[in-house]
Amino acid sequence: MKRSYLDSGLLIILIIAVAFAGCTTQTTSTKSGDFGQASPGGAGTGTSSGAPAGGSFPPKGSTVNSSEVFSENIKWVEYRHTDSNNGITTVSDYKIESGPSEFKGQPAYHTKTTITNADSSVIINDVYWDTSKKDILGGTMTFTANGVPTTSEIAPFKQKNGIGGTEFENSIPLVFEGVEPVTVPFGTYDKAGKYVKKFTLPNTGEITETNWVVHGVAPPLKYTQVIASEKGSYSMNELVAWG
């Protein structure tokens, strides 16, 4: 069955996958303890600089470019995902893997998202983007429950100003709102920089995403997403591991 991924309940997960596909800043490698965290893929505790790749905080309330905060050198990342909607809260684990690939003989960029739910059901999204990472060439979504997989096709989709949008051009504005302590499965950090961005999706409306970032850890330690039209609902993502 052909379907657009926008019709699925995995919209936020795919937004996340796109966000990582579009990051472009160089990762800063560190030894365990340099910033109070382990090297990529591990976990650690302590105090970090809380700064983006440049190593220093911008003035509170200032706007910075997303390319100054996020890193492109992420081959995979795993988060604990909490979703609250209409008073119902669910927790799942998801892992995103990405990199250059091919789709039906043409160069492409591949993102594979594996979501493991509390009931042991698993959703795997294999999405192929064009090399500009703007449009979806196609892919599949496989849902496995009780050991039985069901696969559906993800139809090609050309974006106008939807998911990611200018993020693929590395120009999403982020507002720096200060420094806060953060604890996630990956570790505890006394000083994490808090950055907020807003974007709009067709048929969804405005989404506010808040990111907590530390220097030396390429992906955000934590980020939340709130859809303005869905009062009281949110999703929260807490870093488990990356590499």
JOZI-V944473 format. One line per field, one symbol per residue. phi: phi as a letter, one per 40 degrees, with the letter a starting at -180 (. if undefined). A space follows every 50 residues. Layout:
phi = ???
This chain:
phi = .caccccccbdcdcdcccdccccbcccbcbcdhdbgbccdgbaabhbbcg ccdcgacccdgcbbcdccbcbccbcaabbcbbbbafgbbbbabbbbbaic abbfgbdabbbbbbbbcccgcbbbbbbbbcccgbbcciibbbbbbfgbcb bbcccdaccbacdgfccccgbccbbcbhbacbbbdcibbcbbcbbbbbab bdgbgcbbbbbbbbcgbccdcaabbbcdcbcgbabbbbcbaaa
